[in-house]
């Protein structure tokens, strides 16, 4: 069974972004955290501050990169556009069509996701975490966030009408 053109592109793009995000998360943990043990959940240099900051920045940048890469792939016929009139309206269809607006909305969505994780940590009474455990959590969260934002951005970019606005036949 052969994998669809769109799925192959999505998997390749997601793998590259996951690898880059994982490495970036690990490096940032080593640079910004000087083996502080334990790492607090709240405060100026804390788990909550790191997760919120990482979420808003990575959500915005990932959406921007995925949208631009997908649009370029559409122009070069490396992927096929989706025909939204054939599908029911989904939540992804309701994301803004402009790249900046979409990136902003998905960055807010990423912040909401990090807030949920912080709330779960608080409910579990994990007010402090060892540096090693926090590194694992941060990298794992970064990878999962990358997957979610990449898939949402990719599918929304496939449904964009930008080809009609450009001079591409």
N, C-alpha and C positions, 0 to 999 in steps of 0.2 A: 504494500500500500504506500503510495507516494504522498508526501506531506505537501500541503498547499503552499503556494508562493508566498502568501501573506504570513502564514505561520512560520515558514523558514526565516523570513526577514525579522519577524518579531522575536523569535528564539535567538537568532544571532545578535540582534540589538540588545535584547535583555541580558544575555550572557556577558556581553562586553560591559554594559552598565553595572551589572551585579559585581563583576570582578573589580571594576574601577571603584565602586562604592565601598566594597568590602576592604580593599586595600587602603582607601582614603580614611575610612573609619578607624582601622587599626593604627595607621600612622598618626592620625589626629589624637587618638587615645594615648599613644606613647609620647607625643610632643606636649600636649596640654596638661596631661595628668602625670605628675612626677611620682608615680607609685604611691599616691596618697591612699592610706589605708586606715580606716574605712572611708568610702565615698558617701557623703550625705545625700539624702533625697531632696532636701530643700536647702536653699541658700544661694549665695552669689556664684560660687563655683560648686555646682551640684549636678545631680542626675537630671533634675527637672529642667534646669537652665540649658544643659547640653542637649537634651532631647528636643526641647522646643526650638532652640536655635537651629539645630541640625535639620529638623523637620521643615521649617519654613524655607531655609536656604536650599536644601536638596530637592524639596517638592517643586520649587519654582524652577531651578536649573534643569532638573530632569525633564519636566514638562516641556520646557523650551527646547532642549536638545532633541527629545523624541519627536516632537511636532516638526521641527525643522528637518530632521533625518527622514521622517515619513513623507513629508511633502516633496523632498528631493527624490526619494525613491518613486513616488507617484509620477513625477515629471519624467523620470528615466524608465518608466514602465517596469520597475523591479517589483512593484506590488500592484494589486488591483484595487480600485476604489470600491467602497461599499455603497450600495444603493439603499439608502435609508427608507425610501418609500416602500420597499419590499418587506421591511421589518416593522415590528411595533415600536413605538417610542419607548426608549429606555432612559435610564438616568444618565448614561454617557452621552446620549443624544442631546441632552439639555445643557451640557457644558458649553461655554462660549466658543464662538468660532474663531475669534481673534486670539493669537498666540499669547499675548501678554495677559489678557483677561483670563484665559484658560489656566495659564501658569499661576496666576494669583489665586484662583479658586482652588486649584489642586494643592497649592501651598497651604491654604487655610484648612483644607481637608487633612493634610499631613499633620498640621498642628493639633487638630482635633484627635487624630490617631495617637499622637504622643501624649496628649492629655488623658486619654483613656488608659494608656499604659502606666502613666504616673499614678492615676487613681487606683489602678489595680495593685501597684506596688504599695501604695498607702494602705489599702484595705488588708493587704497581707502583712502589715506592720513591718515592712522592710525600709525603715528609716535610714539605714546604713547598709552598704553593700561592699564586699571586698573588691579590690581593684581588678582582680582576675575575673570575678563574676560580672562586674560591670563592663569590662572589655567584651566579654562574650555576648552579654545582653545588647550592647551598643552595636556591635557588628551584625548580630542577628536581626536587630530592629532595622538597621540600615538596609540590609539585603531585602527584607520583606517589604519595606517601604518602597524600595526601588522597583520591585516586581509589580506592586500595586499601581504605582504612578505610571510606570512604563506601559502597562497593559491599557489603562484608561486613556492615556495620551495617544497611544498608537491607534486604538479603535476610533477615537474621536477625530483624529487627523485623517483617517481613511474616509470619513464621511464629510470632510470639508468640501466646500464648493469653490476652493481657490483656483482650480484649473480653469473654470469658466471665466474668471476675472483676469487671468494671465493671458499672454499671447501664445501659449502652447496649444497646438491643434489637438 
